[in-house]
Amino acid sequence: MKTIIEPFKIKTVEQLYFTTPEERKGLLTAAHYNPFLLHSEDVLIDLLTDSGTTAMSAKQWSALMDGDEAYAGSRSYYKFEEAVCDITGFSNIIPTHQGRAAEKILFSILGAPGKIIPNNTHFDTTRANIEESGSLAVDLPDPSGIKTEVAADFKGNMDTDALRALIARVGAENIPVVMLTVTNNSGGGQPVSMKNIRDVSAIAHEYRIPFYLDACRFAENAMFIKLREPGYENTPVKKIAQEMFSYADGCTMSAKKDGLVNTGGWLAINDDKLAAKARNVLIVTEGFPTYGGLARRDLEAIARGLVEVLDESYLAYRLRSIEYLGDAVEKNGVPIMRPTGGHAVYLDAKRFAPHIHLDHFPAQAIVCALYLKGGIRSVEVGSVMFGTYGPNTDDRSGAREQIHPPMQLVRLAVPRRVYTQSHIDYVAEAVSEVYAEREKLTGLRFTYEAPVLRHFTARFALV
Amino acid sequence: MEKLARRAWAEPFKIKVVEPLHMTTPEHREKALREAGHNTFLLRSKDVYIDLLTDSGTNAMSDNQWAGMMLGDEAYAGSENYYHLEETVRKYYGYEYLVPTHQGRGAENLISQILIKPGDFVPGNMYFTTTRLHQELAGGTFVDVIIDEAHDSESLFPFKGNIDLEKLAALIARVGSQKIPYVTVAATVNMAGGQPISLQNLRDVRELTLHHGIKVVLDATRAIENAYFIRERESGQSEKSIAEILLEICSYSDACTMSGKKDLLVNIGGFLALNDWDTFEKARNLVVVYEGLHTYGGLAGRDLEAMARGIVEAVQLDHIRARIGQVEYVGERLLSIGVPIVLPIGGHAVFLDAKRFLPHLKQLEFPAQTLAAELYLESGVRAMERGIVSAGRNQETGEHMFPKLELVRLTFPRRVYTQAHCDVVTEAVEAVHDRRHSIRGLKMVYEPKYLRFFQSRFEPV
């Protein structure tokens, strides 16, 4: 049998609501052309994010009922700790309400003005938390990673030469931690090879710099290694994941991705002294160390989710279902990031809508068109999310100079275990239709932007 | 104060789902306590028989709330549960704008960072651990302006949570209103023994602060319990519904921070609710950095739904009467056998007065910490210290704060324990009380930097 099917059947369903194109036009205008501001009931297929949108299993729901809601010393915590430890091997496991809280704690301790924190590519909240601490967030992607049309096995890798050069230039004492995001979300959900993890770890440790993984999608990354990296064909995925973590000194984790849950995360740290500091900060902003700001039942759901996510038939289905969507749109000529990543298909907006100037956010224009066409919600990963301003202003218009990131992408993130093949077929159809009518796309400009993480609340008008 | 008839507080619910308890032996408890450094926070819950550590997040949810959990809309943005919660908060608390947070301290963090500038003063009716810490981290200094009766465990004043208007006026005169971004008003006052504030006092505080352009931020964590006390004790209020009183309490403030884990009958969740658009705008931009997008605030959608449904259940008179009736039942039994407790009995807990319970111990021998440890040893009942350990150290001098009240809090989770459990608790306290003269104090051997009571460790002297 060649067809890879879902290794589960459906136990509970959630009603979808249909809207007409006219209704959507009004709704999008009311949301200021930012789908983040749409009510979810006005969305038919929600590909905004794979974060926290997972369908939990019956076993996870039953674990949820078994949550021990004691404030301190909850048995659910110990179950969670054991499950995380089993995969990561780290000695201090600190639960947090979600991933960004783990980042905040880590960087508020390690970061400071003048410090530099490199990563293959930082994600939006990671970057924001690093900048909050006064440090500088630096991306060092492998050169293949920023060319959407190049198909390579491990486009999520870090450029190790660039890492060495950075250390030589700024000094190891100014780099409190080296990070790798697996898979590389902002770079298209592309995996990092075991070799690259090993190399980055060796370089960091050569200079006595701690090395941390942003482990949100560690299981998807491990499966890519199994499928693509020589020597791992017959290694169980769990063993691969364990090896990935073995090179690191700790990790931040949003369990809302590969924890297969709706909320939760953790910070794991081998260094006991650093862990004691982290727990002190945790108590201020998150909660007591045995619950970290989560209902204890959610710790139970994570513990169970970590078992399910390493099931190879699940991971095979997961990666194949993303590839399926990528293949379906590419067949109609839609330019996408190749190969498809682990959790999303990324449309290349520069090639999709070359007639829209980057200052007018081509990827955001496509995001809006997808909603109007099919009620599909996606997200811009380009200048809206990562753009900054330069020192100059345009003499005539007074517009500030925009500095653009290397790629303009539209992310179609697929929630885990939620949508069926016919939903995905519908999405592929809508994307292909928008592409066929691409000359009609028009750019956008800001009418409101927040000082940090502006993409969440930004408002736009048509140019 | 009218005495409630015994039957009046019978639980207005029956039990639908249960969780087994485990009995332990004295030897087992001795070992567990030693491993926990004589700090009840560090005990594993499996070693605890009846857990009165806190009423925070330990509530039993209703079948209706669990049904709401199944209706969780886990969309990252624009979840329907958010809109339901927003509408419910607006209806029952009266504030225009809502920013959900993963729990109460998330909301405290936001409001402190937005409104406090370094060098500012923040007056309030007695400190609360996390509230004060967030104010200090934002560069402010907390100033206690609660009435003196609050510090006297034997005073029977009905509203020991009230703010002393003269103290507040004196602070304004001393530092100037520009240096006071807001007053925090807690309803009820946890550290004073769960004591309520009166509507009249809230009105007076509002009048005084409005005059000086100072905002009022309500800590609404147990405002529904406070509303019940107002209904019972304040003249002219006995015919009003809890919901009406709650709305009036909130109407004398500009914003509230809320830990839904208390009044709102959930296991996780909180919010910041407010009327001012500019502050809301700032909070919405900050919440995404620390908590999550403003339509989920770091919570699962289902938890927003459970909280929205919890609000409606929490303001029912039958519920709140049974809730406070249970606490009162335990308090009165302890009084009748001569155990010193804080009076009047508070809304969420019975507070043992450790200074009078163990008068032979010096405050630096941690009498309340010792008493909590002994209670566990005796019976497997877990309580919490609310005395010198919780009070921490002065930021500038580094000295212990030496609070007047040295209390052990027996906190009752909502809808969790039965009357028989309550009887076991009073018997356990009585047994410790009988052997109180032979109890020795503790010394602190590990002290963390922030909120030390959570993780500090002790050894017997």
Interface residues (C-beta under 8 A of the other chain):
Chain A: T12 E14 P35 F36 L37 L38 H39 S40 E41 D42 V43 D46 L48 T49 S51 G52 T53 T54 M65 G67 D68 E69 A70 Y71 A72 G73 S74 R75 Y78 H97 Q98 R100 A101 K104 T125 A128 N129 E132 N262 T263 A276 R279 N280 V281 I283 V284 T285 E286 G287 F288 P289 Y291 G293 L294 A295 R296 R297 D298 R377 A450 P451 V452 L453 F456 T457
Chain B: V17 E19 T40 F41 L42 L43 R44 S45 K46 D47 V48 D51 L53 T54 S56 G57 T58 N59 M70 G72 D73 E74 A75 Y76 A77 G78 S79 E80 Y83 H102 Q103 R105 G106 N109 T130 L133 H134 L137 N267 I268 R284 N285 V288 V289 Y290 E291 G292 L293 H294 Y296 G298 L299 A300 G301 R302 D303 P448 K449 Y450 L451 F454 Q455
